Amino acid sequence: MGTWRGLRMAFVLGSLFMILLIIVYWDDVGGFNLYPLQEPKHESPHSLATPGPSHSTTSTSRAQTSSPSTVPTTAPSTTRAPEETGGAAEEHTEEERKDETREDEEKDDREQEARRQRILDVCSGKDAVEFPGRTRAFEQIPNRELDHLIVDDTHQIIYCYVPKVACTNWKRVMVVLSQSLISPSSGKPYTDPEAVPPDIVHNSSLHLTFAKFWRHYGSLSRHLMALKLQHYTKFLFVRDPFVRLISAFRNKFGRPNEDFYKQFGSVMLRRFGNVSGSLPETAAEAFAAGIKPTFQQFITYLLDPETERESIFNEHWRQVFVSHSSVYRLCHPCQVKYDFVGRLETLETDAEHLLKLLEVDHLLRFPSGARNRTAASWERDWFAQIPIEMRRELYRLYEPDFELFGYPKPDSTLHQ
């Protein structure tokens, strides 16, 4: 019995010894390793993500010692593999892009701060530009003068639109955000601003404006306006005032427009056009006969005191602020503290910045359709036939707009 136990013990010990020999043998030739591979500590994080050699440096050395004829599979080198170099370069480029984006955003933020501060300075009287209504309270503004302030409660946005300043596309954006228009093709609200028909978007029934609050909320309307002005993000877009006038004239009187011909064009022609006899009844007939208002007649009409007495300025050339006590207000920048003031001259970058600020850039993109083609460089040619004194009088009419929104005084237009 004692001999049998001794044989069993010898067998067990022999088996263990053979297993250990096998382990040592395979470990030496690199076919088996009990320890996980570790990258050298001096390697960068980028190389950790790149597949490395199949053996550690220690294992390779051991293989060379035990078998001199074995050729190492990986030679020591300080040169990175091509994929490592490419990965590092791509990540470096990505970091550069992020840095550039961050710098651009910081620049945009500084520009917005400067634009807002300028409005505050002009409204507080620091720039010595006086205009009626500068110091009045928001509560003193009649409801009818608040119809350009469009409200989107879903995203807590207020947009004041100024005609001839990309307002068609911004209204399309507001329609998509508020889901106020159903697409006839899908039966669902539009999700792409560019798909919203531009001729429909100006229908006032599509937009909830402050002017409609009284009808919806009654005596609570002013209280609700105050709350929304305090908590919502408010924005508007502006443009060089003289260039905006040129754009309005080209759009409304440079081609037949029946409504504008009957309401304004015929009045300009009768009053300042020296037209003998009766005028054509339609814009199409007038244009066919070569009878249409000139830009000088348009400017003369704007400056005529009779124009102010008989009717308020049309929104397409109405001042964004208020120049006369009876001039219709648009956006009331001295009463509404806008969070974002965009410019048509920097529309693309401002639009991109604003959509991020509103946190809706993942929902839509600003329409990339054709921009208004009226350029600032045209100003001198358009005003060449306007007498100097009329130009200066026109500037006085729009001077607060120039000052509020940081547009330089057009000295070349006013003195040549």
Helices and strands as residue ranges (DSSP letters): H 2-29, H 45-48, H 57-66, H 82-123, G 138-140, G 143-146, E 149-152, E 157-160, H 167-178, G 193-195, G 204-206, G 210-212, H 213-217, G 218-220, H 221-231, E 233-238, H 241-253, H 258-260, I 261-265, H 266-272, H 283-288, H 295-303, H 305-310, E 340-343, G 344-346, H 347-357, G 376-378, H 379-382, H 388-404, H 411-415
